[in-house]
């Protein structure tokens, strides 16, 4: 009797098949810009979403600003598909996905206790479906970045979610999923995550613990959520910025960090988690970075990618003030003005 293949080999083959049979990777017309958004991103749940400091209409407001500024035509935006159960199983376990069928578990993850009392079908439709659409956007962004040089998912960046645990308003591990899809579909073998959200990206850190294909530069406030000391062991390049850090010091630290990262690792894809919760006044980030400082931060990361000819995926991640949407839109306009992206034609400027 021949021995059966090991369970790990079987799981790897199944995972590979799931990635190769996905609908999330589709061809996008050259007339479209590699900026991904769907009206479905925005969460509206009988006003209950206002119980969390996150601006759950942020994503739509970013696009509205860009359209009103005249730098983006609505018809040029790329609409992603919703990540399916099979897509999510590439990283998540069935038991974790099953746990989301209990509204009480979703309530804990999104930190809005009353959600626990709603029928799960409503929670799926009003909360988890928008998240799954954003996951689809993040996964597609890697394909677009490889083709065009850059892509921005106006959403995503759920960096507190790992294969087995959600938290901090993050129910699905879109960063980990994006990278696993890129490994197989894009034949990429080295990925750098630059996580500049104010919070530590403990989700992707746990998912890629000791995976030398992924290099993580995480610049975060060590005194705030999630205080995940185990996950900190898996950060390749840790840059801690304490509460009250101001723009000039922050940007100097970033310059130094990018210079070191560029010497240490040569990625084929860069995933940039561009949270705006570093903005001065943000109640959760507790840093004091100006709006211009955020635009400069994003410009530095895109310039880093451009100079090294690395395709870059940008995710908008955290940001807990109404002003965040305008700050992100202004930063995207700055990237356009500096010819680091091209929002009228799609491809990276030469």
Beta strands, then each sheet from edge to edge (+ up, - down):
strand 1: 35-36
strand 2: 150-153
strand 3: 191-195
strand 4: 214-220
strand 5: 237-240
strand 6: 269-273
strand 7: 311-315
sheet 1: 1+ 2+ 7+ 6+ 3+ 4+ 5+
end
